[in-house]
Amino acid sequence: MAEESLQKTVLDALEDMKARDVVVIDVRGLTSIADSMVIASGTSDRHVRSVAESVVEKCKESGQRPLGVEGLKDGEWVLVDLQDIVVHVMLPRVRDFYNLEKLWAPPARPGRVTAKA
């Protein structure tokens, strides 16, 4: 599956489940683990789990099986590894504490945009 198509599938799943504050970060050139990271918040541990499970299900339906899913049991921070895209669904307090947006923000360069979805 092309990365753009996979990203659309992920973003559609997040929107369908009413994930909050969705951010897409282009991490090419910063790490070899993925091309982009998608970060979203859920309103409760149950919502975080449901959002992440929806992402997994929609990706499977479109032919992309995740390499791994971590954190479903606790539901505070669920990571879905889709190889080219890593999806983080977190409780707001966990997201604030780890501040992945700042950690993975690309250095300011012309033509490089971090987009809010």
Secondary structure, DSSP 8 states (H G I E B T S, - for coil): --HHHHHHHHHHHHHHTT-EEEEEEE-BTTBSS-SEEEEEE-SSHHHHHHHHHHHHHHHHHTT---SEEE-TTT-SEEEEE-SSEEEEEE-HHHHHHH-HHHHH-----TT---EE-
